[in-house]
Amino acid sequence: MLKNILKYKLFFIAVAFACCNILSSCVHNSYANSLSYSEFITELKQEMITKGISKKTVDTVLSKYTKPMDKVIDLDRKQPEFVMDTDTYLSRIITKKRVEDGRRLYHKHYKILTKVTNEYKVQPQYLLAFWGAETNYGTNFGGFKVTEALTTLSYDNRRRNFFKKELYNALRIIDEGHITDEQMIGSWAGAMGNFQFMPSTFMSYAVDYDKDGKIDIWNSLPDAFASAANYLSSIGWKNDEKWGRAVKLPWNFDFAQTGLKNKQPLYHWRNQKVRKTNNKLVPNTFMKAAIITPNGYKGKSYMVYNNFDKIMNWNKSTLYALAIGNLADKIISHDKVTAHKRSINNAKVTTKTVKYIQERLTELGFAKLKADGKLGTKTKNAIKKFQKEVMLPVDGYPNPILISRLEKFESKSKFYIPIPKKRPVSK
């Protein structure tokens, strides 16, 4: 009996050991790199020295890294189970405390914000909104050493060239004496400082506004504010315009007109009876705007302007841009401090559902889509094509009716309607 128990114990230990080896092998293979990490570091050092980084900086920084950070790779591979709806996203960014803190910090830093605003022509409420959304007003820079995370991502095969360029710029920042390697703290993807600049953005737009000989976007608010404002100003921010506004669409609105690419003068939208939330028609001007419905025709509608596009230059997400715009509005509002209010109870859309939609639309010839579960612009445009084909509201948003029609669709030229096997006999 004892022998049998011992035999089973040894068997399970062997199985567990084998599983650990397999798991370890999978983690290692996820990097898809033919070089060992030490070989990679050796080559990387030489490459960075050849590009002009001092040997001292290269040796000091890169010699410390003996193995890749599996946590960074896990975060890079991580995919959410659900597609985030607008209300959920905005309610996470626009909290009551964040609005209160934004208003308080506006008054606290009014002098430097006004100076930066006058020089770079970027309204202060937007600087505060970016600051609040990115790092909760400087209280959370991220918990990773930027160079270590970027070295790991440079070893990984998925976006190696992009992250290697960012690592090069991070080493330049250290080499030029702006910050030490130990102080360069940021996100797992290398974004850093109060406004979460990538190293390449730092090198192109960061400003030594306090004139102390160093650009410090971590500890110097004048440098951080001016750097963010300089970036926005450089890409075409307009300080005489808002980001956009929520609007009401008429009952017979053609949703095929929605989308960031369809910019029309405000008088065009006025003629179509598009109204502000106070029920007044939008202004009769030549200023251009697009209409977006991020949650489909049943959700909120927004009219967005030039500055909305510039926010998306910062982060290529419609929801992010909406969060920044709405948070900025609340910070300068004299209304009672409130969090974002949920407008409708949206059904959750899973990434699995979006993958099915992408695969099905590709199969049917409406587009060639990567089945990644992300509801991006290409996927939304393909959905719109399909919706137009089957005479659904053309809003680019997935819903149960869309799924049902996709399942039954036979070809682009004919919508499949099942024919009963036994036809009714006419009397």
Summary of the structure (lengths in Angstrom):
residues: 427
radius of gyration: 26.5
end to end distance: 81.8
largest distance: 96.1
contacts: 1277
relative contact order: 0.10
helix: 51%
strand: 7%
